[in-house]
């Protein structure tokens, strides 16, 4: 875990996007992810929130962590952009910015005169990133959610067992949409250095999801056979599965070549498997996979997960415990490698957050400021206090 002193030291170093100013009109996950990436990399990101604050701040249940997760390192300005005064104020901010990010429903920004076509006439250097459900085409006016496009693009089909399409266990397309939006923005910033002009960047949920299943599409193109859902897939490796061990514990174990299979047999003290001529090669083991997995299961049920994990690691074999997300807060690797960083919340408490999964010059871009309260930076950015919400 990184303490506040470490974070302040890292923040004192110049980050790649230092000097880039971003105006963000977003909620939920997709747009906020884009803004967070830019903010983590050093941009000044000013999040425009409606009176009363972004509704994402108050989501219950599965959405309760959205705002804290995707809105760090940003300033907050509360403005009512549905009023002429609010639009004039925010247009002035945009005129001093490099980038605008938005992820509202199709047509909303145009109805407010805050779309790219309108703004670019006044600010030709502006880079404008829209995060949508679909890129331009027959579907572009549909509303979309992460789960909707997972069903449309085949990801849910590939994730669940046959006949039971299941969404992935995280908002993968929303997060990827923000990532690709940030990639497009950084490319547009680089191109603006050459041309002097900005441009519109678009990122979309459906196309993200199609990108995720592209290899399955190519599999069909090459074989003429529709891919089977992953739980029913034809595995190219004989030992590549979750096994139940002593006391009901579970462990994923992989042995993807002949050498690894022999090593696994030694770890398990199973010469009857190592010396079985019917299991000599991976191809033979794949054909015998149901019987092999049963025989392995009969052996593994007598091993404790902790003891076996230590032996597998020492032997250099791939394995993994079946972890819950909450358990990662105590993961020793994340704790030791700055994979968890302390952030002050908008309520004044502290929490551990996950930084960008990359290093720059050996350092992890981290937390540079407390999570903003709604309208906290109105005076700093606009020279005015936020108006009180009476609703």
Secondary structure, 3 states (H helix, E strand, C coil): CECHHHHHHHHCCCCCCCCCEEEEECCCCHHHHHHHHHHHCCCEEEEEECCCCCHHHHCCHHHCCHHHHHCCCEEEEECCCCCHHHHHHHHHHHHCCCEEEECCCCCHHHHCCCCHHHHHHHCCCCEEEEEECCCCCCCCCCCCCHHHHHHHCCHHHHHCCCCCCCCCCCCHHHHHHHHHHHHHHHHHHHHHHHHCCCCEEEEEHHHHHHHHCHHHHHHHHHHCCCCCCHHHCCCCCCEEEEEECHHHCEEEEEECCHHHHHHHHHHCCCHHHHCCHHHCCHHHHHHCHHHHHHHHHHHHCCCCHHHHHHHHHHHCCCEEECCCHHHHHHCHHHHHCCCCEEEECCCCCEEEECCCCCCECCECCCCCCCCCCCCCCHHHHHCCCCCCCCC
